């Protein structure tokens, strides 16, 4: 059984390294030795892994409303895949799934790389960030304790900045009452 567990951890390590996760993150999540991870990174990408520390506080790196929108999109996707317990335990497989979907949804280059995604997930777990729902537009957005931005909805703020009227929650269309309502479709 230990061989299968080791193989599962190595497969997870490769999946993370393919996404250019920092060796420190991969080691933390898998327990695979750092020298082995550096060698794997070099083999996968043809160059060595970057070194240096991760941001101690992810929210401090979110400096614009657009960055807050992107971080919030990732965080909402992460919560979708990991459930509400992401505030109690980091779920690395949910980080992978959420980041993969995030990258498929946004124009490239994405504003949230995999390492930033992991930091956002970590900050949600330790309570340095949280997802809130806007009382005006009902969209979920990310707020970080250490951010310099006001803890308000970035969608409403960007909309106001562009001169738009106050956002309101859109009405949900009524269900068709008979076949004639769907005939035009």
N, C-alpha and C positions, 0 to 999 in steps of 0.2 A: 504494500500500500504506500510506503514512503516514496517509492519510485514514481508512482502515479501522482502523488501530491507534489513532488519536485517538478515533474513534467508540467503540471498545471501551473505552477508558479513561474516556470520558465516561459511557458506560452503567454502568460499574462505579461511578463517582462518584455517579451518581443512585441506584443501588441502595443504596449506603452512606448517602447523605444521607436517603433514605426511612426508614432505620432510626435516624435521628438521630445518626449518627456525628459526632464532632467534626471540624471542618474540618481540624485538624492531622493526624488519622488519615487522612482522605480524601486530603489532599495527599500525605502520605507514601506511600500505597498506589497513587495514580494519577498523580501528577505534575501534575495539573490545578492551575492557579493559584488561590491563595487568594481573590482578589477574585471570580473566576468561581464558586468554590464557595460563597462567602457569598451571592452573588446567587441561585444555584440553591437553596440552603437556604431563603432567604426566599420564593422562588417556590413551593417544595414545601410549606412549612409555614405561610406567612403571617406569620412573625415571624423575627427574626434568630437566627443560631446563637449558642449560648452560647460565652463565651470563658473563658480561664483554662487552666491547665496540667492535664494528666492526672496521675494518681497516678504518682509515680516508681517506687513498688514496690506492685504489686497485692496481694501477700499481706498487707501491713500493713493493708489495708482490710478484710480478712476477720477479724472480731472475735468471731463466735459460731459455734457448731457448725452451726446451721441455715444460715448464710451459707456455711460450708465445704461443706455438703452440696450446696447449689445451685451453687457454684463448681466443685465436683468433677463434678457432673452435666454442666455445660457442657464442662468439660475432657475428660471421657470421650467425649462426643459429638464434640468437635473432633478428638480423636485418631482416632475411628472414621472421620470423613470425610477427615481429612488424612493418616492413616497415622502410622507411627512417626517419619517424617521431620519431624513438627511440632516436634521438639526441635532441629532444625537450621535450619529455615526457616519463617517465618510464612506460612501459606497463607490468604489473605484470603477466597477462595471457600469454603474449609472453615469459616472463622469464620462466614460468612454462613449456610451450611447448618446448622451446629451450633446457632447461636443461634436460627434460625427454628424448628428442631425443639424446642429447649429451651423457647421461649416457648409452643409448642403443648402441651407436656407439663405445665407447672406452672400453678398458679392465678395469676391476675393480681392485683395487679401483680407481675411477675417480680422476683426479687431480683438478677438479673444483667442489667443493661442492655447494649446493644451495645458501648458504650465500655468497660465493665468486662470484657466478653468478649474484646475486643481486647487489653486489658492482661493478662488471664490467658494468652492465646495468646502474647503477647510474653514473659511471664515463663517459660513453658514452653520457649520457644526459647533464652532466655539462661541457663537453668538456675537461676533464682530460685525456681521451683516445679517439682514433679514429681508424676506420678500413681503411687501405690503400690497394691498389693493387700493387703487385710487378711488376715492369716493365720487369723483366726477366722471371719469371715463371707464372705470371698473377694470382697468388693465393692471396686472401684477407688475411691480417694478422692484428693483433692488436698492436698498438703503444700507450704507455702511457707517458705522460709528465714526470711523476715522476720515471719512470723505470731507472735502472742503465744500462740496455742493450741499445746498439746502435739501433736507430730507423730504422732498416733494416729488410728485410724478414727473419724470423727464419728458413723457409724451405731451402732457399738457403744457409744460414749460416751453418745449420746442414749438408747439403749435402756436402759443401766444407770441413767441419771439418772431414767428413768421407772419404775424398780424392776423391770425385767424380768430374767429369768435370763440367764446368759451366752449370747450368740448362738453358734450352731454352723452350720457349712455344711449347708444342707439336702440331703438325699439326692435324687438324680435318680431319678425313677420308672423302673421297669424297662419295657422295650419289651413290648408285648402279644405273647404267644406264639401266639395263634390268634385266630380271628374272634370267639369267645365273649367274649374280654376287651374287645373294642371294641363289642359289641352294645349295651351300656348307653349308649354315646355317642349 
